């Protein structure tokens, strides 16, 4: 039971890390598309 709980928590962190990376790339792409006008 404890092992399963730990695995769920670790998976949630992994998902959050992936979402953060995707968001960072999205922001970088938007800034590049803006051509540095901002």
CORDA-V547508 format. One record per pair of residues at least 4 apart in sequence whose C-alpha atoms are under 6 Angstrom apart, sorted by sequence separation. I is the first residue (numbers start at 0). GAP is how many residues later the second one is. D is the distance in Angstrom with one decimal. If there is no record, write none. Layout:
# CORDA-V547508
I;GAP;D, I;GAP;D
This chain:
# CORDA-V547508
none
